[in-house]
Amino acid sequence: MVVKGRNVEVPDHFRIYVAEKLSRLERFDPSIFLFDVELFHERNRRQRKNCQRVEITARGKGPVVRAEACADSFYAAFESVTAKMESRLRRTKDRRRVHYGDKTPLSVAQATADLVDDSLFDRLAESGAAHAHQEREPEYEEGPGHIVRTKEHAATPMSVDDALYQMELVGHDFFLFQDKETDRPSVVYRRHAFDYGLIRMA
């Protein structure tokens, strides 16, 4: 377990509290070998109600699971983020179970096969790079109009269903992946309500 802070010092009593809480989450996936907990304090006075942010990233043999939450205190934010993390880890555990007969759910790939909205491609390009497992420090000046974060991840070929599953686990609105079916870069994204979209390169 790694606990670090940005713009804040992490007291020992909070580290003990984090260790006790995270030890309960290990029951969902015993293969998790690292919980990366990051605390961030927003200095803007107008953001007082959401000035403390906590982000947890769990790494194990399976996909990376990530969650974040904001509140007026680190304890409240941590309670909220652990609830999100528990929900996502429970979803991962349930997915590993085999479903038989009529209980087998419809594949997300089948349900979203006809959904392609090209108008969102420009919005995705503006919003930055997709989720990644590795993050590099910025080599550019910070400020408006500058690239301030670069992420990279291995382009492992996967199905649309797997891409949607991984997007949900990290809590992002879109996910860039190498489509196993077409062997080309593709993007899945979240639409209104509970719908998804798929953009494939031609």
Secondary structure by P-SEA (a helix, b strand, c coil): cbbbbccccccaaaaaaaaaaaaaaccccccccbbbbbbbbbcccccccccbbbbbbbbccccbbbbbbccccaaaaaaaaaaaaaaaaaaaaaaacccccccccccccccccccccccaaaaaaaacccccccccccccccccccccbbbbbbbccccaaaaaaaaaaacccbbbbbbccccbbbbbbbccccbbbbbbcc
